[in-house]
Amino acid sequence: MATTATPVPSTAPAGGWRGLVADWSGDRQAFAVPWGKAMMWIFLISDTFVFGSFLTGYMTVRIATTEPWPNASEVFALTIGGQTLPLILIAIMTFVLITSSGTMAMAVNCAYRRDRVRCAALLVATALLGASFVAMQAFEWSKLIAEGVRPWGNPMGAAQFGASFFMITGFHGLHVSVGVIYLLSIAARVLAGRYEARGEDGGKYGNVEIAGLYWHFVDLVWVFIFALFYLW
């Protein structure tokens, strides 16, 4: 007596548009990296265009203006002990932010080694360095405002200086402030063992690396701001 074999459902992925829709709607991995990292890269690329547009606009305005542009060494100088030190605060801010990149890199290393306490401590240290940077930037803003610099005017020269400075450094400072909150939330999750509780072979510890991508991007943007605003 002949028997009819029961057809076995195919497990091969569907091709074409139907397969693409199935992958994305099923929340599968559509890239060669985890979803979170891919989305962070997409966000950072879009943010690069925003900062690039701001800095390009700043360079265009500075080149086109007919009024003298304020001298950064004089505008951002501080008098300490009777001595005028040009760009001393900016140098400290840059050192703090670059140091925070180092602590962030060490936090990622500790995360993948499952060293929860050191990872959380380094994330908190990175956040504190970022908060220090924002505090120094607030002092810098208050100093310029006290000297009469406004987004619509500037007693030191070209009126566009104030608008460019407050817009670009303010937008970057907002990114640093958001990053501080972001890092502290990740540190709390790491210390509480939230990522180990997921039991996903270390995949959730990738969230520390994703946070690191954001933080390194913020640091890299500052390098361009430092070069174009304070050294040019």
PLY file of the C-alpha trace (Angstrom):
ply
format ascii 1.0
element vertex 232
property float x
property float y
property float z
element edge 231
property int vertex1
property int vertex2
end_header
0.00 0.00 0.00
1.50 3.28 -1.08
1.91 6.00 1.51
1.95 9.68 0.81
4.80 11.54 2.47
3.82 14.58 4.48
5.49 17.65 3.00
8.03 19.25 5.33
7.73 23.06 5.57
10.69 24.81 4.05
12.91 26.61 6.56
14.81 28.50 3.88
14.31 32.25 4.00
11.88 33.66 1.48
13.42 35.67 -1.30
12.59 39.03 -2.82
10.37 41.64 -1.22
8.40 39.04 0.72
11.57 37.80 2.43
12.69 41.35 3.20
9.36 42.21 4.80
9.40 38.95 6.78
12.88 39.67 8.16
12.09 43.21 9.25
8.60 42.54 10.57
9.88 39.55 12.54
12.50 41.77 14.22
15.31 39.64 12.88
18.86 40.79 12.35
18.94 42.48 8.95
22.51 43.78 9.22
25.83 42.16 9.98
25.71 43.76 13.42
23.01 43.76 16.13
20.04 46.06 15.66
21.02 48.45 18.43
24.49 49.06 17.03
23.16 49.48 13.47
20.58 52.03 14.61
23.20 53.94 16.59
25.44 54.11 13.50
22.52 55.42 11.44
21.80 58.06 14.09
25.46 59.11 14.25
25.67 59.40 10.47
22.60 61.65 10.42
24.04 63.70 13.29
27.28 64.06 11.36
25.36 65.80 8.59
23.80 68.19 11.11
27.12 69.13 12.72
28.72 69.28 9.28
26.07 71.74 8.11
26.55 73.89 11.21
30.33 74.00 10.86
30.14 74.63 7.10
27.74 77.51 7.73
30.07 78.88 10.38
33.06 78.80 8.03
31.04 80.43 5.24
29.84 83.23 7.51
33.28 83.85 8.91
34.89 84.04 5.49
32.14 86.26 4.06
31.82 88.77 6.91
33.43 92.16 6.39
33.70 93.00 10.09
36.76 91.81 12.04
36.28 88.45 13.73
37.10 88.38 17.46
40.50 86.97 18.37
39.87 83.64 20.13
43.05 83.93 22.19
41.73 87.15 23.71
38.04 86.30 23.91
38.59 82.96 25.66
41.47 84.05 27.90
41.32 83.86 31.68
43.22 85.95 34.20
44.69 83.75 36.94
47.07 85.18 39.54
47.44 88.38 37.59
48.49 86.48 34.47
46.34 86.36 31.34
46.28 82.81 29.98
44.82 82.42 26.49
42.57 79.39 25.89
43.45 77.83 29.27
39.85 76.87 30.01
39.38 75.44 26.50
42.55 73.37 26.91
41.25 71.92 30.18
37.85 71.18 28.63
39.51 69.38 25.73
41.72 67.36 28.08
38.70 66.35 30.17
36.72 65.20 27.14
39.63 63.24 25.64
40.25 61.60 29.01
36.60 60.57 29.12
37.10 58.71 25.84
39.80 56.64 27.55
37.60 55.76 30.51
34.78 54.88 28.12
37.02 52.50 26.18
38.07 50.81 29.43
34.41 50.49 30.45
33.62 48.63 27.22
36.57 46.29 27.84
35.38 45.57 31.38
31.83 44.96 30.13
32.90 42.17 27.80
35.02 40.68 30.58
31.91 40.62 32.83
33.57 42.89 35.39
30.37 44.61 36.42
31.74 46.76 39.24
34.68 48.19 37.29
32.54 48.70 34.20
29.93 50.64 36.17
32.63 52.66 37.96
34.27 53.63 34.67
30.91 54.58 33.17
30.21 56.82 36.16
33.71 58.32 35.86
33.06 59.04 32.18
29.74 60.66 33.04
31.38 62.81 35.73
34.02 63.98 33.27
31.25 64.85 30.82
29.36 66.75 33.52
32.56 68.66 34.35
32.89 69.59 30.70
29.31 70.94 30.63
29.93 72.90 33.85
33.02 74.53 32.35
31.09 75.31 29.18
28.37 76.96 31.29
31.07 79.10 32.94
32.41 80.02 29.50
28.92 81.02 28.34
28.26 83.13 31.46
31.58 84.92 31.00
30.80 85.85 27.39
27.24 86.89 28.24
28.59 89.12 31.01
30.91 90.71 28.44
27.95 91.56 26.21
28.09 88.77 23.64
24.62 87.86 22.34
23.31 85.74 19.45
22.26 88.99 17.72
25.23 91.14 18.61
28.83 91.25 19.74
30.79 94.22 21.11
34.07 92.53 20.17
33.53 92.52 16.41
31.40 90.58 13.94
27.83 90.10 15.16
27.75 86.59 13.66
30.27 85.42 16.23
27.70 85.19 19.03
25.11 83.36 16.94
27.65 80.85 15.64
29.24 80.27 19.02
26.06 79.77 21.04
24.40 77.61 18.40
27.26 75.20 17.74
28.70 74.87 21.24
25.18 74.76 22.70
24.16 71.94 20.36
27.30 70.02 21.26
26.79 70.70 24.97
23.27 69.29 24.66
24.73 66.10 23.21
27.19 65.83 26.10
24.41 66.40 28.65
22.24 63.69 27.06
25.28 61.42 27.01
25.86 61.91 30.73
22.29 60.77 31.48
22.64 57.91 29.02
25.87 56.65 30.60
24.50 56.84 34.13
21.45 54.79 33.12
23.66 52.15 31.48
25.91 52.10 34.56
22.91 51.48 36.82
21.79 48.56 34.65
25.28 47.06 34.56
25.69 47.31 38.34
22.26 45.78 38.93
23.13 42.81 36.73
20.31 43.54 34.30
22.32 42.46 31.28
23.49 39.19 32.86
19.92 38.39 33.87
18.96 38.32 30.22
21.17 35.30 29.68
21.97 36.18 26.12
25.59 35.17 25.72
26.86 38.68 26.29
24.69 40.25 23.61
23.11 42.74 25.98
26.54 43.86 27.17
26.82 45.30 23.69
24.71 48.17 25.03
27.84 49.45 26.77
29.67 49.43 23.44
26.74 51.22 21.77
26.90 53.92 24.46
30.63 54.12 23.78
29.99 54.78 20.08
27.82 57.74 21.00
30.36 59.11 23.48
33.32 58.78 21.11
31.30 60.58 18.44
30.64 63.49 20.82
34.37 63.67 21.60
35.28 63.58 17.91
32.90 66.43 17.09
34.55 68.53 19.81
37.91 68.12 18.07
36.48 69.83 14.97
34.78 72.54 17.03
38.02 73.14 18.93
40.03 73.44 15.71
37.60 75.70 13.85
36.37 77.89 16.70
39.32 78.28 19.04
42.40 77.75 16.86
41.29 79.41 13.63
0 1
1 2
2 3
3 4
4 5
5 6
6 7
7 8
8 9
9 10
10 11
11 12
12 13
13 14
14 15
15 16
16 17
17 18
18 19
19 20
20 21
21 22
22 23
23 24
24 25
25 26
26 27
27 28
28 29
29 30
30 31
31 32
32 33
33 34
34 35
35 36
36 37
37 38
38 39
39 40
40 41
41 42
42 43
43 44
44 45
45 46
46 47
47 48
48 49
49 50
50 51
51 52
52 53
53 54
54 55
55 56
56 57
57 58
58 59
59 60
60 61
61 62
62 63
63 64
64 65
65 66
66 67
67 68
68 69
69 70
70 71
71 72
72 73
73 74
74 75
75 76
76 77
77 78
78 79
79 80
80 81
81 82
82 83
83 84
84 85
85 86
86 87
87 88
88 89
89 90
90 91
91 92
92 93
93 94
94 95
95 96
96 97
97 98
98 99
99 100
100 101
101 102
102 103
103 104
104 105
105 106
106 107
107 108
108 109
109 110
110 111
111 112
112 113
113 114
114 115
115 116
116 117
117 118
118 119
119 120
120 121
121 122
122 123
123 124
124 125
125 126
126 127
127 128
128 129
129 130
130 131
131 132
132 133
133 134
134 135
135 136
136 137
137 138
138 139
139 140
140 141
141 142
142 143
143 144
144 145
145 146
146 147
147 148
148 149
149 150
150 151
151 152
152 153
153 154
154 155
155 156
156 157
157 158
158 159
159 160
160 161
161 162
162 163
163 164
164 165
165 166
166 167
167 168
168 169
169 170
170 171
171 172
172 173
173 174
174 175
175 176
176 177
177 178
178 179
179 180
180 181
181 182
182 183
183 184
184 185
185 186
186 187
187 188
188 189
189 190
190 191
191 192
192 193
193 194
194 195
195 196
196 197
197 198
198 199
199 200
200 201
201 202
202 203
203 204
204 205
205 206
206 207
207 208
208 209
209 210
210 211
211 212
212 213
213 214
214 215
215 216
216 217
217 218
218 219
219 220
220 221
221 222
222 223
223 224
224 225
225 226
226 227
227 228
228 229
229 230
230 231
